[in-house]
Amino acid sequence: MIDRIDEELCLGCGNCDVCCPMDVIHLDPPSRKAKIRYRDDCMTCYNCELTCPVGAVRVDPARRERTQAWEADCALGTGALIASGSDADANSGGEGGVS
C-alpha cells in the first residue's frame, strides 16, 4: 500500500498520477503536488514509486520486501499455494480431492 508522498520533493510532473491503474494518486490543482486520494485502493504495483523522478513517492517498504520474496519463491516454484480442504480430503477424494 502506498505509504507517503513527500510534498517538498514532489515536482508536480504527474507521472505517478498517470501511471496509477487504481487512481490512488491525483495532482492537487492549487499546489500542483501529488496527493494520496484513495489509499485503500492501492494494489502495490509500485508504478508510482518507479516513475517518480525524485523519489517523492514511497510505497510501504516492508510490503515491498515481502512481495519481492514471494515473487522470488514463485519464480523458483517454492511459493505456497492456499487451497480449501485438507490433505486428508485431497488424499481420499473427498471435497474435490482426487480418487
Backbone as XML, in Angstrom:
<?xml version="1.0"?>
<chain id="A" units="angstrom">
  <residue number="1" name="MET">
    <atom name="N" x="0.847" y="-1.179" z="0.000"/>
    <atom name="CA" x="0.000" y="0.000" z="0.000"/>
    <atom name="C" x="0.890" y="1.238" z="0.000"/>
  </residue>
  <residue number="2" name="ILE">
    <atom name="N" x="0.446" y="2.257" z="-0.686"/>
    <atom name="CA" x="1.222" y="3.495" z="-0.743"/>
    <atom name="C" x="1.385" y="4.053" z="0.664"/>
  </residue>
  <residue number="3" name="ASP">
    <atom name="N" x="2.595" y="4.485" z="0.977"/>
    <atom name="CA" x="2.917" y="4.954" z="2.319"/>
    <atom name="C" x="2.816" y="6.472" z="2.420"/>
  </residue>
  <residue number="4" name="ARG">
    <atom name="N" x="3.528" y="7.175" z="1.526"/>
    <atom name="CA" x="3.513" y="8.640" z="1.629"/>
    <atom name="C" x="4.002" y="9.277" z="0.335"/>
  </residue>
  <residue number="5" name="ILE">
    <atom name="N" x="3.715" y="10.559" z="0.201"/>
    <atom name="CA" x="4.266" y="11.390" z="-0.866"/>
    <atom name="C" x="4.897" y="12.598" z="-0.188"/>
  </residue>
  <residue number="6" name="ASP">
    <atom name="N" x="6.174" y="12.791" z="-0.412"/>
    <atom name="CA" x="6.896" y="13.922" z="0.167"/>
    <atom name="C" x="6.613" y="15.158" z="-0.688"/>
  </residue>
  <residue number="7" name="GLU">
    <atom name="N" x="5.778" y="16.041" z="-0.169"/>
    <atom name="CA" x="5.367" y="17.226" z="-0.931"/>
    <atom name="C" x="6.526" y="18.176" z="-1.210"/>
  </residue>
  <residue number="8" name="GLU">
    <atom name="N" x="7.534" y="18.171" z="-0.352"/>
    <atom name="CA" x="8.686" y="19.046" z="-0.586"/>
    <atom name="C" x="9.515" y="18.571" z="-1.777"/>
  </residue>
  <residue number="9" name="LEU">
    <atom name="N" x="9.577" y="17.251" z="-1.976"/>
    <atom name="CA" x="10.322" y="16.698" z="-3.109"/>
    <atom name="C" x="9.512" y="16.690" z="-4.402"/>
  </residue>
  <residue number="10" name="CYS">
    <atom name="N" x="8.193" y="16.590" z="-4.283"/>
    <atom name="CA" x="7.324" y="16.450" z="-5.452"/>
    <atom name="C" x="7.484" y="17.626" z="-6.413"/>
  </residue>
  <residue number="11" name="LEU">
    <atom name="N" x="7.710" y="17.288" z="-7.689"/>
    <atom name="CA" x="7.858" y="18.300" z="-8.738"/>
    <atom name="C" x="6.525" y="18.662" z="-9.397"/>
  </residue>
  <residue number="12" name="GLY">
    <atom name="N" x="5.506" y="17.837" z="-9.161"/>
    <atom name="CA" x="4.223" y="18.057" z="-9.817"/>
    <atom name="C" x="4.219" y="17.612" z="-11.267"/>
  </residue>
  <residue number="13" name="CYS">
    <atom name="N" x="5.090" y="16.670" z="-11.609"/>
    <atom name="CA" x="5.204" y="16.219" z="-13.007"/>
    <atom name="C" x="3.995" y="15.387" z="-13.449"/>
  </residue>
  <residue number="14" name="GLY">
    <atom name="N" x="3.322" y="14.738" z="-12.498"/>
    <atom name="CA" x="2.134" y="13.954" z="-12.817"/>
    <atom name="C" x="2.393" y="12.519" z="-13.220"/>
  </residue>
  <residue number="15" name="ASN">
    <atom name="N" x="3.654" y="12.086" z="-13.236"/>
    <atom name="CA" x="3.954" y="10.700" z="-13.613"/>
    <atom name="C" x="3.190" y="9.699" z="-12.754"/>
  </residue>
  <residue number="16" name="CYS">
    <atom name="N" x="3.190" y="9.915" z="-11.450"/>
    <atom name="CA" x="2.536" y="8.975" z="-10.536"/>
    <atom name="C" x="1.028" y="8.932" z="-10.772"/>
  </residue>
  <residue number="17" name="ASP">
    <atom name="N" x="0.437" y="10.068" z="-11.046"/>
    <atom name="CA" x="-0.998" y="10.158" z="-11.303"/>
    <atom name="C" x="-1.369" y="9.400" z="-12.576"/>
  </residue>
  <residue number="18" name="VAL">
    <atom name="N" x="-0.604" y="9.601" z="-13.621"/>
    <atom name="CA" x="-0.891" y="8.982" z="-14.916"/>
    <atom name="C" x="-0.696" y="7.468" z="-14.879"/>
  </residue>
  <residue number="19" name="CYS">
    <atom name="N" x="0.327" y="6.993" z="-14.170"/>
    <atom name="CA" x="0.658" y="5.565" z="-14.217"/>
    <atom name="C" x="-0.122" y="4.719" z="-13.217"/>
  </residue>
  <residue number="20" name="CYS">
    <atom name="N" x="-0.864" y="5.332" z="-12.308"/>
    <atom name="CA" x="-1.585" y="4.563" z="-11.285"/>
    <atom name="C" x="-2.849" y="3.935" z="-11.874"/>
  </residue>
  <residue number="21" name="PRO">
    <atom name="N" x="-2.902" y="2.590" z="-11.933"/>
    <atom name="CA" x="-4.073" y="1.939" z="-12.523"/>
    <atom name="C" x="-5.322" y="2.017" z="-11.648"/>
  </residue>
  <residue number="22" name="MET">
    <atom name="N" x="-5.159" y="2.377" z="-10.385"/>
    <atom name="CA" x="-6.288" y="2.407" z="-9.456"/>
    <atom name="C" x="-6.724" y="3.825" z="-9.078"/>
  </residue>
  <residue number="23" name="ASP">
    <atom name="N" x="-6.132" y="4.840" z="-9.684"/>
    <atom name="CA" x="-6.489" y="6.239" z="-9.424"/>
    <atom name="C" x="-6.310" y="6.616" z="-7.950"/>
  </residue>
  <residue number="24" name="VAL">
    <atom name="N" x="-5.255" y="6.071" z="-7.338"/>
    <atom name="CA" x="-4.977" y="6.325" z="-5.924"/>
    <atom name="C" x="-4.397" y="7.727" z="-5.727"/>
  </residue>
  <residue number="25" name="ILE">
    <atom name="N" x="-3.653" y="8.202" z="-6.716"/>
    <atom name="CA" x="-2.953" y="9.483" z="-6.610"/>
    <atom name="C" x="-3.568" y="10.488" z="-7.585"/>
  </residue>
  <residue number="26" name="HIS">
    <atom name="N" x="-3.622" y="11.739" z="-7.163"/>
    <atom name="CA" x="-4.044" y="12.802" z="-8.076"/>
    <atom name="C" x="-3.199" y="14.042" z="-7.807"/>
  </residue>
  <residue number="27" name="LEU">
    <atom name="N" x="-3.127" y="14.920" z="-8.782"/>
    <atom name="CA" x="-2.432" y="16.192" z="-8.585"/>
    <atom name="C" x="-3.424" y="17.205" z="-8.039"/>
  </residue>
  <residue number="28" name="ASP">
    <atom name="N" x="-3.065" y="17.802" z="-6.933"/>
    <atom name="CA" x="-3.887" y="18.833" z="-6.320"/>
    <atom name="C" x="-3.775" y="20.098" z="-7.178"/>
  </residue>
  <residue number="29" name="PRO">
    <atom name="N" x="-4.887" y="20.574" z="-7.764"/>
    <atom name="CA" x="-4.804" y="21.717" z="-8.688"/>
    <atom name="C" x="-4.114" y="22.972" z="-8.134"/>
  </residue>
  <residue number="30" name="PRO">
    <atom name="N" x="-4.457" y="23.416" z="-6.926"/>
    <atom name="CA" x="-3.807" y="24.656" z="-6.482"/>
    <atom name="C" x="-2.292" y="24.518" z="-6.278"/>
  </residue>
  <residue number="31" name="SER">
    <atom name="N" x="-1.874" y="23.411" z="-5.682"/>
    <atom name="CA" x="-0.453" y="23.267" z="-5.353"/>
    <atom name="C" x="0.356" y="22.568" z="-6.434"/>
  </residue>
  <residue number="32" name="ARG">
    <atom name="N" x="-0.323" y="21.860" z="-7.361"/>
    <atom name="CA" x="0.342" y="21.039" z="-8.382"/>
    <atom name="C" x="1.265" y="20.000" z="-7.737"/>
  </residue>
  <residue number="33" name="LYS">
    <atom name="N" x="0.862" y="19.497" z="-6.582"/>
    <atom name="CA" x="1.599" y="18.453" z="-5.880"/>
    <atom name="C" x="0.749" y="17.194" z="-5.859"/>
  </residue>
  <residue number="34" name="ALA">
    <atom name="N" x="1.416" y="16.047" z="-5.907"/>
    <atom name="CA" x="0.705" y="14.773" z="-5.858"/>
    <atom name="C" x="0.144" y="14.546" z="-4.461"/>
  </residue>
  <residue number="35" name="LYS">
    <atom name="N" x="-1.063" y="14.031" z="-4.415"/>
    <atom name="CA" x="-1.744" y="13.723" z="-3.148"/>
    <atom name="C" x="-2.299" y="12.305" z="-3.221"/>
  </residue>
  <residue number="36" name="ILE">
    <atom name="N" x="-2.344" y="11.653" z="-2.071"/>
    <atom name="CA" x="-2.962" y="10.329" z="-1.991"/>
    <atom name="C" x="-4.463" y="10.538" z="-1.860"/>
  </residue>
  <residue number="37" name="ARG">
    <atom name="N" x="-5.212" y="9.959" z="-2.782"/>
    <atom name="CA" x="-6.662" y="10.130" z="-2.783"/>
    <atom name="C" x="-7.364" y="8.919" z="-2.170"/>
  </residue>
  <residue number="38" name="TYR">
    <atom name="N" x="-7.062" y="7.726" z="-2.657"/>
    <atom name="CA" x="-7.744" y="6.507" z="-2.217"/>
    <atom name="C" x="-6.715" y="5.468" z="-1.780"/>
  </residue>
  <residue number="39" name="ARG">
    <atom name="N" x="-6.085" y="5.673" z="-0.635"/>
    <atom name="CA" x="-5.009" y="4.809" z="-0.140"/>
    <atom name="C" x="-5.399" y="3.334" z="-0.141"/>
  </residue>
  <residue number="40" name="ASP">
    <atom name="N" x="-6.603" y="3.016" z="0.300"/>
    <atom name="CA" x="-7.021" y="1.615" z="0.414"/>
    <atom name="C" x="-7.180" y="0.921" z="-0.932"/>
  </residue>
  <residue number="41" name="ASP">
    <atom name="N" x="-7.256" y="1.677" z="-2.013"/>
    <atom name="CA" x="-7.369" y="1.074" z="-3.348"/>
    <atom name="C" x="-6.015" y="0.694" z="-3.939"/>
  </residue>
  <residue number="42" name="CYS">
    <atom name="N" x="-4.931" y="1.068" z="-3.273"/>
    <atom name="CA" x="-3.584" y="0.790" z="-3.784"/>
    <atom name="C" x="-3.362" y="-0.712" z="-3.889"/>
  </residue>
  <residue number="43" name="MET">
    <atom name="N" x="-2.928" y="-1.169" z="-5.069"/>
    <atom name="CA" x="-2.670" y="-2.593" z="-5.284"/>
    <atom name="C" x="-1.178" y="-2.920" z="-5.212"/>
  </residue>
  <residue number="44" name="THR">
    <atom name="N" x="-0.389" y="-1.962" z="-4.739"/>
    <atom name="CA" x="1.043" y="-2.153" z="-4.516"/>
    <atom name="C" x="1.764" y="-2.596" z="-5.786"/>
  </residue>
  <residue number="45" name="CYS">
    <atom name="N" x="1.513" y="-1.907" z="-6.882"/>
    <atom name="CA" x="2.184" y="-2.231" z="-8.150"/>
    <atom name="C" x="3.533" y="-1.520" z="-8.268"/>
  </residue>
  <residue number="46" name="TYR">
    <atom name="N" x="3.760" y="-0.509" z="-7.442"/>
    <atom name="CA" x="4.995" y="0.276" z="-7.416"/>
    <atom name="C" x="5.196" y="1.168" z="-8.638"/>
  </residue>
  <residue number="47" name="ASN">
    <atom name="N" x="4.210" y="1.272" z="-9.522"/>
    <atom name="CA" x="4.355" y="2.144" z="-10.690"/>
    <atom name="C" x="4.649" y="3.579" z="-10.272"/>
  </residue>
  <residue number="48" name="CYS">
    <atom name="N" x="3.943" y="4.060" z="-9.269"/>
    <atom name="CA" x="4.116" y="5.445" z="-8.835"/>
    <atom name="C" x="5.529" y="5.681" z="-8.311"/>
  </residue>
  <residue number="49" name="GLU">
    <atom name="N" x="6.001" y="4.756" z="-7.500"/>
    <atom name="CA" x="7.344" y="4.891" z="-6.925"/>
    <atom name="C" x="8.414" y="4.805" z="-8.017"/>
  </residue>
  <residue number="50" name="LEU">
    <atom name="N" x="8.221" y="3.895" z="-8.947"/>
    <atom name="CA" x="9.214" y="3.681" z="-10.001"/>
    <atom name="C" x="9.274" y="4.824" z="-11.012"/>
  </residue>
  <residue number="51" name="THR">
    <atom name="N" x="8.156" y="5.513" z="-11.224"/>
    <atom name="CA" x="8.140" y="6.588" z="-12.224"/>
    <atom name="C" x="8.442" y="7.968" z="-11.650"/>
  </residue>
  <residue number="52" name="CYS">
    <atom name="N" x="8.514" y="8.083" z="-10.342"/>
    <atom name="CA" x="8.811" y="9.387" z="-9.739"/>
    <atom name="C" x="10.294" y="9.711" z="-9.946"/>
  </residue>
  <residue number="53" name="PRO">
    <atom name="N" x="10.590" y="10.806" z="-10.646"/>
    <atom name="CA" x="11.988" y="11.122" z="-10.953"/>
    <atom name="C" x="12.812" y="11.591" z="-9.756"/>
  </residue>
  <residue number="54" name="VAL">
    <atom name="N" x="12.141" y="11.951" z="-8.660"/>
    <atom name="CA" x="12.872" y="12.476" z="-7.498"/>
    <atom name="C" x="12.684" y="11.642" z="-6.236"/>
  </residue>
  <residue number="55" name="GLY">
    <atom name="N" x="11.982" y="10.529" z="-6.324"/>
    <atom name="CA" x="11.793" y="9.659" z="-5.159"/>
    <atom name="C" x="10.839" y="10.209" z="-4.118"/>
  </residue>
  <residue number="56" name="ALA">
    <atom name="N" x="9.881" y="11.019" z="-4.539"/>
    <atom name="CA" x="8.932" y="11.607" z="-3.592"/>
    <atom name="C" x="7.854" y="10.625" z="-3.150"/>
  </residue>
  <residue number="57" name="VAL">
    <atom name="N" x="7.599" y="9.603" z="-3.949"/>
    <atom name="CA" x="6.539" y="8.639" z="-3.646"/>
    <atom name="C" x="7.156" y="7.399" z="-3.012"/>
  </residue>
  <residue number="58" name="ARG">
    <atom name="N" x="6.568" y="6.974" z="-1.900"/>
    <atom name="CA" x="7.055" y="5.782" z="-1.210"/>
    <atom name="C" x="5.900" y="4.811" z="-0.991"/>
  </residue>
  <residue number="59" name="VAL">
    <atom name="N" x="6.120" y="3.593" z="-1.430"/>
    <atom name="CA" x="5.193" y="2.503" z="-1.155"/>
    <atom name="C" x="5.753" y="1.792" z="0.072"/>
  </residue>
  <residue number="60" name="ASP">
    <atom name="N" x="4.912" y="1.185" z="0.879"/>
    <atom name="CA" x="5.320" y="0.524" z="2.120"/>
    <atom name="C" x="6.543" y="-0.370" z="1.886"/>
  </residue>
  <residue number="61" name="PRO">
    <atom name="N" x="7.718" y="0.002" z="2.441"/>
    <atom name="CA" x="8.935" y="-0.768" z="2.193"/>
    <atom name="C" x="8.855" y="-2.205" z="2.702"/>
  </residue>
  <residue number="62" name="ALA">
    <atom name="N" x="8.217" y="-2.437" z="3.836"/>
    <atom name="CA" x="8.116" y="-3.803" z="4.364"/>
    <atom name="C" x="7.285" y="-4.666" z="3.425"/>
  </residue>
  <residue number="63" name="ARG">
    <atom name="N" x="6.226" y="-4.097" z="2.882"/>
    <atom name="CA" x="5.390" y="-4.857" z="1.956"/>
    <atom name="C" x="6.155" y="-5.154" z="0.668"/>
  </residue>
  <residue number="64" name="ARG">
    <atom name="N" x="6.982" y="-4.226" z="0.240"/>
    <atom name="CA" x="7.774" y="-4.448" z="-0.970"/>
    <atom name="C" x="8.714" y="-5.638" z="-0.774"/>
  </residue>
  <residue number="65" name="GLU">
    <atom name="N" x="9.352" y="-5.708" z="0.394"/>
    <atom name="CA" x="10.251" y="-6.831" z="0.676"/>
    <atom name="C" x="9.486" y="-8.148" z="0.670"/>
  </residue>
  <residue number="66" name="ARG">
    <atom name="N" x="8.307" y="-8.163" z="1.280"/>
    <atom name="CA" x="7.501" y="-9.391" z="1.296"/>
    <atom name="C" x="7.065" y="-9.767" z="-0.115"/>
  </residue>
  <residue number="67" name="THR">
    <atom name="N" x="6.660" y="-8.780" z="-0.911"/>
    <atom name="CA" x="6.227" y="-9.041" z="-2.281"/>
    <atom name="C" x="7.376" y="-9.596" z="-3.112"/>
  </residue>
  <residue number="68" name="GLN">
    <atom name="N" x="8.554" y="-9.008" z="-2.976"/>
    <atom name="CA" x="9.713" y="-9.481" z="-3.733"/>
    <atom name="C" x="10.097" y="-10.897" z="-3.314"/>
  </residue>
  <residue number="69" name="ALA">
    <atom name="N" x="10.028" y="-11.198" z="-2.019"/>
    <atom name="CA" x="10.347" y="-12.547" z="-1.547"/>
    <atom name="C" x="9.339" y="-13.548" z="-2.094"/>
  </residue>
  <residue number="70" name="TRP">
    <atom name="N" x="8.050" y="-13.180" z="-2.092"/>
    <atom name="CA" x="7.019" y="-14.070" z="-2.615"/>
    <atom name="C" x="7.221" y="-14.303" z="-4.107"/>
  </residue>
  <residue number="71" name="GLU">
    <atom name="N" x="7.511" y="-13.230" z="-4.855"/>
    <atom name="CA" x="7.729" y="-13.372" z="-6.295"/>
    <atom name="C" x="8.937" y="-14.256" z="-6.585"/>
  </residue>
  <residue number="72" name="ALA">
    <atom name="N" x="9.989" y="-14.136" z="-5.778"/>
    <atom name="CA" x="11.175" y="-14.982" z="-5.956"/>
    <atom name="C" x="10.825" y="-16.440" z="-5.685"/>
  </residue>
  <residue number="73" name="ASP">
    <atom name="N" x="10.046" y="-16.696" z="-4.633"/>
    <atom name="CA" x="9.616" y="-18.066" z="-4.326"/>
    <atom name="C" x="8.787" y="-18.639" z="-5.466"/>
  </residue>
  <residue number="74" name="CYS">
    <atom name="N" x="7.883" y="-17.834" z="-6.008"/>
    <atom name="CA" x="7.037" y="-18.312" z="-7.103"/>
    <atom name="C" x="7.863" y="-18.597" z="-8.351"/>
  </residue>
  <residue number="75" name="ALA">
    <atom name="N" x="8.864" y="-17.771" z="-8.610"/>
    <atom name="CA" x="9.726" y="-17.983" z="-9.775"/>
    <atom name="C" x="10.502" y="-19.290" z="-9.645"/>
  </residue>
  <residue number="76" name="LEU">
    <atom name="N" x="10.821" y="-19.664" z="-8.411"/>
    <atom name="CA" x="11.551" y="-20.910" z="-8.160"/>
    <atom name="C" x="10.617" y="-22.101" z="-8.002"/>
  </residue>
  <residue number="77" name="GLY">
    <atom name="N" x="9.320" y="-21.833" z="-7.973"/>
    <atom name="CA" x="8.347" y="-22.907" z="-7.796"/>
    <atom name="C" x="8.198" y="-23.350" z="-6.356"/>
  </residue>
  <residue number="78" name="THR">
    <atom name="N" x="8.649" y="-22.513" z="-5.408"/>
    <atom name="CA" x="8.552" y="-22.880" z="-3.997"/>
    <atom name="C" x="7.489" y="-22.089" z="-3.256"/>
  </residue>
  <residue number="79" name="GLY">
    <atom name="N" x="6.768" y="-21.222" z="-3.956"/>
    <atom name="CA" x="5.740" y="-20.411" z="-3.305"/>
    <atom name="C" x="4.598" y="-21.280" z="-2.803"/>
  </residue>
  <residue number="80" name="ALA">
    <atom name="N" x="4.070" y="-20.927" z="-1.653"/>
    <atom name="CA" x="2.975" y="-21.697" z="-1.070"/>
    <atom name="C" x="1.661" y="-21.343" z="-1.751"/>
  </residue>
  <residue number="81" name="LEU">
    <atom name="N" x="0.882" y="-22.338" z="-2.057"/>
    <atom name="CA" x="-0.446" y="-22.122" z="-2.616"/>
    <atom name="C" x="-1.469" y="-22.416" z="-1.535"/>
  </residue>
  <residue number="82" name="ILE">
    <atom name="N" x="-2.494" y="-21.616" z="-1.472"/>
    <atom name="CA" x="-3.532" y="-21.799" z="-0.469"/>
    <atom name="C" x="-4.746" y="-22.405" z="-1.144"/>
  </residue>
  <residue number="83" name="ALA">
    <atom name="N" x="-5.235" y="-23.494" z="-0.585"/>
    <atom name="CA" x="-6.405" y="-24.165" z="-1.148"/>
    <atom name="C" x="-7.353" y="-24.530" z="-0.022"/>
  </residue>
  <residue number="84" name="SER">
    <atom name="N" x="-8.613" y="-24.740" z="-0.374"/>
    <atom name="CA" x="-9.566" y="-25.163" z="0.642"/>
    <atom name="C" x="-9.477" y="-26.669" z="0.810"/>
  </residue>
  <residue number="85" name="GLY">
    <atom name="N" x="-10.020" y="-27.157" z="1.904"/>
    <atom name="CA" x="-9.974" y="-28.595" z="2.174"/>
    <atom name="C" x="-8.731" y="-28.948" z="2.965"/>
  </residue>
  <residue number="86" name="SER">
    <atom name="N" x="-8.535" y="-30.222" z="3.198"/>
    <atom name="CA" x="-7.384" y="-30.682" z="3.965"/>
    <atom name="C" x="-6.610" y="-31.710" z="3.158"/>
  </residue>
  <residue number="87" name="ASP">
    <atom name="N" x="-5.433" y="-32.085" z="3.646"/>
    <atom name="CA" x="-4.653" y="-33.135" z="2.987"/>
    <atom name="C" x="-5.443" y="-34.435" z="2.955"/>
  </residue>
  <residue number="88" name="ALA">
    <atom name="N" x="-6.178" y="-34.705" z="4.040"/>
    <atom name="CA" x="-6.971" y="-35.936" z="4.087"/>
    <atom name="C" x="-8.031" y="-35.924" z="2.989"/>
  </residue>
  <residue number="89" name="ASP">
    <atom name="N" x="-8.675" y="-34.755" z="2.770"/>
    <atom name="CA" x="-9.668" y="-34.640" z="1.700"/>
    <atom name="C" x="-9.023" y="-34.910" z="0.344"/>
  </residue>
  <residue number="90" name="ALA">
    <atom name="N" x="-7.861" y="-34.327" z="0.120"/>
    <atom name="CA" x="-7.189" y="-34.490" z="-1.165"/>
    <atom name="C" x="-6.783" y="-35.941" z="-1.393"/>
  </residue>
  <residue number="91" name="ASN">
    <atom name="N" x="-6.320" y="-36.597" z="-0.352"/>
    <atom name="CA" x="-5.859" y="-37.980" z="-0.489"/>
    <atom name="C" x="-7.003" y="-38.972" z="-0.605"/>
  </residue>
  <residue number="92" name="SER">
    <atom name="N" x="-8.165" y="-38.639" z="-0.050"/>
    <atom name="CA" x="-9.284" y="-39.580" z="-0.050"/>
    <atom name="C" x="-10.245" y="-39.365" z="-1.215"/>
  </residue>
  <residue number="93" name="GLY">
    <atom name="N" x="-10.101" y="-38.272" z="-1.915"/>
    <atom name="CA" x="-11.038" y="-37.981" z="-2.988"/>
    <atom name="C" x="-12.243" y="-37.207" z="-2.502"/>
  </residue>
  <residue number="94" name="GLY">
    <atom name="N" x="-12.317" y="-36.905" z="-1.211"/>
    <atom name="CA" x="-13.440" y="-36.155" z="-0.656"/>
    <atom name="C" x="-13.299" y="-34.665" z="-0.892"/>
  </residue>
  <residue number="95" name="GLU">
    <atom name="N" x="-14.406" y="-33.956" z="-0.968"/>
    <atom name="CA" x="-14.431" y="-32.499" z="-1.102"/>
    <atom name="C" x="-13.532" y="-32.010" z="-2.236"/>
  </residue>
  <residue number="96" name="GLY">
    <atom name="N" x="-13.604" y="-32.648" z="-3.366"/>
    <atom name="CA" x="-12.841" y="-32.180" z="-4.517"/>
    <atom name="C" x="-11.467" y="-32.794" z="-4.644"/>
  </residue>
  <residue number="97" name="GLY">
    <atom name="N" x="-11.117" y="-33.710" z="-3.749"/>
    <atom name="CA" x="-9.818" y="-34.379" z="-3.847"/>
    <atom name="C" x="-9.838" y="-35.400" z="-4.974"/>
  </residue>
  <residue number="98" name="VAL">
    <atom name="N" x="-8.697" y="-35.980" z="-5.266"/>
    <atom name="CA" x="-8.565" y="-36.950" z="-6.348"/>
    <atom name="C" x="-8.760" y="-38.349" z="-5.803"/>
  </residue>
  <residue number="99" name="SER">
    <atom name="N" x="-9.606" y="-39.152" z="-6.457"/>
    <atom name="CA" x="-9.851" y="-40.527" z="-6.012"/>
    <atom name="C" x="-8.800" y="-41.447" z="-6.576"/>
  </residue>
</chain>
